[in-house]
Amino acid sequence: MSSRLAIYVGVAGLSAMGFGAFKFFKVWKCVERARLREQATLRRQEEELDLLRHSLSESQAEVEEKRVAAQAHVEEIERLGRRVSDTERELEEMRRQSRVLAERTKALITRGQQLEGELQHTKLERQQATELLEVRTAELKGAQAFLTKADQLSGADVIKLVEVLNADIMQISASMAEDLTIEEKRFDSNGKELESDETREAFARTEEIVGARMAELLKSSEHHEDPILIQLAFQAGMTAYTHWIISSWCFENPDDEHMLSEIYARVREAEEQAVSGRWRQLTRTHLQRMLAHEPEQLAVDMVDVFSSIIITAGLKESPATMHERIMTTFGDRIRMAMKHAQNMNKKIGEGITSCDLEVLYIVPEIPFNPNMMEDAIGSTSTTMGHESVICTTDLGLARTEKLSGTIGQWNEAVLLKPKVVLPSGLVGITAGGSA
């Protein structure tokens, strides 16, 4: 029993041991599993701790970096603060300087305004002085212009101009007289020459230009053998016309010419020579600028005179045909003579103020005066002093200068005597005739 008990006890003990062992094993297993879990947990925790340490390290590094950056920022802020302070001080200094400059600018503006006012006043004074100077200069120029006696030509120069014109007139007249031949006159049963209306008109025109006696001589004399009377008539007509051109104020109608001549006569009477001479010069200059007259028209008028003379002498052609014939053959030479006369008008009328130089032309029927004129043909008749002029063939020249401080008193001198035709000079040509 006891052995069985012992066996039972042994079996029970073995069972208890087996159960305990099993129980222990199970506990061990649980503990092992718990340990493993704990180890796993520890590993995880260590890993997490490592991660945390690593993260902490990174955070610390980042914090350090940020600290360094913050420190740098602080230093930069401090530097900028110092710079701001410096800038504020500079700004304040600049503001102070700006205030100083503003005050100086204000003072300069005020001074500038004062100077501008003074400048405007000075400009005004200068302008007034300039205007006064211009007025005085103009007055002085005007006075100098009226007081100067400087002439552009001498008396000898003008004498030469007149002689050249006389030579041109003589040559043109001689050439035309030779070229325009006239047949022997025809008379009716009563001994009178046959006349047309054109002939009578030409005679009236010729009488007006060269005088009644020369016109009658042309009409009544024969010219087919010797055209000397025609030449003298041409010279007389051209001399009369060029005298008008040289003496004319403006080449306009006679009323205007007469009025201007009357005015000038009064100026000469009352004023000094320098003043009257300058008045003449200015008046001629401006009138002829306003009323320009071309040599062509003067030449046309001159040819009309020649046509009337030659028709009066007996050439049987119409005035228009005669005009065209003369203009075609002698037009250029006549234009040159007219231009020469116009040039003399300008030179004598505008170029000489210290005296008056007048081209001399003796109108028909004036008593012959050997002190003033010369016989063109050179007659030696003793009755010369009692004869009257038939016509003028060559222009002369006279010089007149007013005596200073007088009214209507002049020094007069004939520089070149005009040449005239006298009845006694034509005795050999016309065998007495109407002369």
VENSULKA-V186647 format. One record per pair of residues at least 12 apart in sequence whose ideal C-beta (glycine too) atoms are under 10 Angstrom apart, sorted by sequence separation. I is the first residue (numbers start at 1). J is the second residue. If there is no record, write none. Layout:
i = (I	I)
j = (J	J)
This chain:
i = (203	206	207	217	218	248	249	264	267	268	307	310	360	375	399	400	401	423	202	203	206	244	248	267	307	309	344	360	376	399	400	422	218	247	249	307	308	345	370	375	376	398	399	421	203	214	217	218	249	264	304	307	308	310	344	368	370	376	398	399	202	203	217	263	264	267	306	307	310	368	369	373	376	377	397	398	399	202	306	307	368	376	397	398	399	214	215	304	307	341	367	368	376	396	397	398	214	264	303	304	306	307	367	368	373	396	397	398	199	260	263	264	303	306	307	367	368	369	374	396	397	398	215	303	306	367	368	373	395	396	397	210	211	214	303	304	366	367	368	374	394	395	396	210	214	260	300	303	365	366	373	394	395	396	195	209	210	260	302	303	306	364	365	372	394	395	396	210	211	302	364	365	393	394	193	210	363	364	365	366	372	392	393	394	193	206	209	210	260	299	300	303	362	364	392	393	209	210	299	302	303	306	362	363	364	392	393	209	210	211	302	362	363	389	391	392	206	209	210	361	362	390	391	206	209	249	256	299	300	303	361	362	389	390	391	205	208	209	299	302	303	360	388	389	390	250	299	302	361	362	387	389	390	185	249	250	299	300	360	361	362	388	389	185	249	252	256	296	299	300	302	360	361	387	388	390	182	185	248	250	251	298	299	302	359	360	387	390	185	250	251	298	299	301	359	360	387	184	185	249	250	299	300	358	359	360	384	386	387	183	184	185	248	249	250	252	295	296	298	299	302	358	359	383	384	182	183	184	248	250	251	295	298	299	357	358	374	383	384	182	183	184	250	251	252	294	295	297	298	357	358	373	378	381	383	384	181	182	249	250	251	295	296	356	357	358	372	374	375	376	377	379	381	382	180	181	182	250	251	295	296	298	356	357	371	374	376	377	379	381	294	295	298	355	356	357	373	374	375	376	377	379	380	381	390	182	248	293	294	295	354	355	356	369	372	373	374	375	376	377	379	380	390	177	181	251	295	355	356	371	372	373	374	375	376	379	381	180	251	295	352	354	355	370	373	375	377	378	379	179	182	245	294	295	369	372	377	379	387	177	178	181	293	348	373	375	376	377	379	177	180	245	375	377	176	177	344	369	377	177	178	293	368	377	174	177	178	245	173	174	176	177	180	244	288	341	356	358	360	366	368	176	177	355	360	362	368	174	175	177	242	245	355	356	360	362	364	368	173	174	177	241	244	245	288	355	358	359	360	361	362	363	364	173	176	177	288	355	357	360	362	172	173	175	359	361	362	173	174	241	242	170	173	174	241	284	285	288	170	172	173	176	284	287	288	172	173	241	170	173	238	241	284	285	169	170	173	237	240	241	284	285	169	172	173	283	284	169	237	238	283	284	169	170	237	238	280	281	282	166	169	170	236	237	280	281	168	169	280	281	234	237	238	281	282	166	169	233	234	237	277	280	281	165	166	169	233	236	280	165	168	279	233	234	277	278	166	230	233	234	277	280	165	233	276	277	165	275	277	230	233	234	274	277	162	229	230	233	273	274	276	165	273	230	273	227	230	273	162	229	230	161	230	227	223	268	218	223	224	218	222	223	251	218	221	222	223	245	264	215	218	219	221	245	248	215	218	219	220	245	246	247	248	251	209	210	214	217	218	219	242	245	246	209	216	217	218	238	241	242	245	246	249	208	209	215	241	244	245	246	247	248	210	214	215	242	243	245	246	247	205	206	209	210	238	242	245	246	205	206	208	209	238	241	242	245	246	249	206	207	244	246	247	248	202	205	206	210	242	246	247	205	206	238	242	246	204	205	206	202	203	206	207	202	203	205	206	201	202	205	206	202	203	204	198	199	202	203	198	201	202	203	200	201	202	246	247	199	200	246	247	198	199	202	246	205	245	247	196	199	243	244	246	199	243	199	202	242	243	244	198	201	243	198	242	243	196	198	199	202	239	241	243	193	198	240	194	196	198	239	239	240	149	198	240	277	146	147	149	236	277	146	148	151	180	276	147	176	180	273	275	146	147	149	182	185	186	236	273	274	145	146	148	149	152	180	182	185	273	145	146	148	172	176	180	184	186	272	273	274	146	147	182	183	185	271	272	273	146	177	182	183	268	272	145	146	173	176	177	180	182	183	269	272	144	172	176	181	182	268	272	146	180	142	145	146	173	177	271	145	180	269	270	273	269	270	273	269	236	268	269	235	180	268	265	232	180	232	179	180	179	180	215	228	243	246	176	179	180	214	179	213	240	211	212	213	239	240	243	176	211	212	239	242	243	175	176	210	211	236	237	239	175	209	236	238	239	240	235	236	239	173	176	207	233	235	236	238	172	175	176	232	233	235	236	232	234	235	233	172	232	171	172	231	172	168	172	168	171	168	169	168	169	165	168	169	164	168	217	217	165	213	243	164	165	213	214	215	211	213	214	165	211	212	213	161	165	211	239	161	164	210	211	239	210	211	239	161	162	209	210	161	235	236	236	158	161	162	235	161	233	158	232	157	158	153	229	158	232	152	153	157	158	165	232	152	153	157	162	151	152	161	155	162	229	232	152	153	154	159	161	162	228	152	153	158	151	152	155	157	229	151	152	158	228	229	150	151	155	228	149	150	151	226	149	150	151	153	217	229	148	149	221	147	148	149	151	170	217	146	214	145	213	221	222	217	221	211	213	220	221	210	214	217	221	213	217	220	221	220	221	219	217	218	216	217	216	217	215	216	173	213	214	213	214	212	213	170	169	170	169	169	166	167	166	165	166	165	166	163	162	163	162	161	162	163	162	161	159	159	158	159	158	155	155	170	166	166	162	163	166	162	159	160	162	158	159	155	158	156	155	155)
j = (215	218	219	229	230	260	261	276	279	280	319	322	372	387	411	412	413	435	215	216	219	257	261	280	320	322	357	373	389	412	413	435	232	261	263	321	322	359	384	389	390	412	413	435	218	229	232	233	264	279	319	322	323	325	359	383	385	391	413	414	218	219	233	279	280	283	322	323	326	384	385	389	392	393	413	414	415	219	323	324	385	393	414	415	416	232	233	322	325	359	385	386	394	414	415	416	233	283	322	323	325	326	386	387	392	415	416	417	219	280	283	284	323	326	327	387	388	389	394	416	417	418	236	324	327	388	389	394	416	417	418	232	233	236	325	326	388	389	390	396	416	417	418	233	237	283	323	326	388	389	396	417	418	419	219	233	234	284	326	327	330	388	389	396	418	419	420	235	236	327	389	390	418	419	219	236	389	390	391	392	398	418	419	420	220	233	236	237	287	326	327	330	389	391	419	420	237	238	327	330	331	334	390	391	392	420	421	238	239	240	331	391	392	418	420	421	236	239	240	391	392	420	421	237	240	280	287	330	331	334	392	393	420	421	422	237	240	241	331	334	335	392	420	421	422	283	332	335	394	395	420	422	423	219	283	284	333	334	394	395	396	422	423	220	284	287	291	331	334	335	337	395	396	422	423	425	218	221	284	286	287	334	335	338	395	396	423	426	222	287	288	335	336	338	396	397	424	222	223	287	288	337	338	396	397	398	422	424	425	222	223	224	287	288	289	291	334	335	337	338	341	397	398	422	423	222	223	224	288	290	291	335	338	339	397	398	414	423	424	223	224	225	291	292	293	335	336	338	339	398	399	414	419	422	424	425	223	224	291	292	293	337	338	398	399	400	414	416	417	418	419	421	423	424	223	224	225	293	294	338	339	341	399	400	414	417	419	420	422	424	338	339	342	399	400	401	417	418	419	420	421	423	424	425	434	227	293	338	339	340	399	400	401	414	417	418	419	420	421	422	424	425	435	223	227	297	341	401	402	417	418	419	420	421	422	425	427	227	298	342	399	401	402	417	420	422	424	425	426	227	230	293	342	343	417	420	425	427	435	226	227	230	342	397	422	424	425	426	428	227	230	295	425	427	227	228	395	420	428	229	230	345	420	429	227	230	231	298	227	228	230	231	234	298	342	395	410	412	414	420	422	231	232	410	415	417	423	230	231	233	298	301	411	412	416	418	420	424	230	231	234	298	301	302	345	412	415	416	417	418	419	420	421	231	234	235	346	413	415	418	420	231	232	234	418	420	421	233	234	301	302	231	234	235	302	345	346	349	232	234	235	238	346	349	350	235	236	304	234	237	302	305	348	349	234	235	238	302	305	306	349	350	235	238	239	349	350	236	304	305	350	351	237	238	305	306	348	349	350	235	238	239	305	306	349	350	238	239	350	351	305	308	309	352	353	238	241	305	306	309	349	352	353	238	239	242	306	309	353	239	242	353	308	309	352	353	242	306	309	310	353	356	242	310	353	354	243	353	355	309	312	313	353	356	242	309	310	313	353	354	356	246	354	312	355	310	313	356	246	313	314	246	315	313	310	356	308	313	314	309	313	314	342	310	313	314	315	337	356	308	311	312	314	338	341	309	312	313	314	339	340	341	342	345	304	305	309	312	313	314	337	340	341	305	312	313	314	334	337	338	341	342	345	305	306	312	338	341	342	343	344	345	308	312	313	340	341	343	344	345	304	305	308	309	337	341	344	345	305	306	308	309	338	341	342	345	346	349	307	308	345	347	348	349	304	307	308	312	344	348	349	308	309	341	345	349	308	309	310	307	308	311	312	308	309	311	312	308	309	312	313	310	311	312	307	308	311	312	308	311	312	313	311	312	313	357	358	311	312	358	359	311	312	315	359	319	359	361	311	314	358	359	361	315	359	316	319	359	360	361	316	319	361	317	361	362	316	318	319	322	359	361	363	314	319	361	316	318	320	361	362	363	273	322	364	401	271	272	274	361	402	272	274	277	306	402	274	303	307	400	402	274	275	277	310	313	314	364	401	402	274	275	277	278	281	309	311	314	402	275	276	278	302	306	310	314	316	402	403	404	277	278	313	314	316	402	403	404	278	309	314	315	400	404	278	279	306	309	310	313	315	316	402	405	278	306	310	315	316	402	406	281	315	278	281	282	309	313	407	282	317	406	407	410	407	408	411	408	376	408	409	376	322	410	408	376	325	377	325	326	326	329	364	377	392	395	326	329	330	364	330	364	391	363	364	365	391	392	395	329	364	365	392	395	396	329	330	364	365	390	391	393	330	364	391	393	394	395	391	392	395	330	333	364	390	392	393	395	330	333	334	390	391	393	394	391	393	394	393	333	393	333	334	393	336	333	337	334	337	336	337	337	340	337	340	341	337	341	390	391	340	388	418	340	341	389	390	391	388	390	391	343	389	390	391	340	344	390	418	341	344	390	391	419	391	392	420	343	344	391	392	344	419	420	421	344	347	348	421	348	421	347	421	347	348	344	421	351	425	346	347	351	352	359	426	347	348	352	357	347	348	357	352	359	426	429	350	351	352	357	359	360	426	351	352	357	351	352	355	357	429	352	353	359	429	430	352	353	357	430	352	353	354	429	353	354	355	357	421	433	353	354	426	353	354	355	357	376	423	353	421	353	421	429	430	426	430	421	423	430	431	421	426	429	433	426	430	433	434	434	435	434	433	434	433	434	434	435	434	435	393	433	434	434	435	434	435	393	393	394	394	395	393	394	394	394	395	395	396	394	394	395	395	395	396	397	397	397	396	397	397	399	399	397	399	419	416	418	415	416	419	416	415	416	418	415	416	413	416	415	415	416)
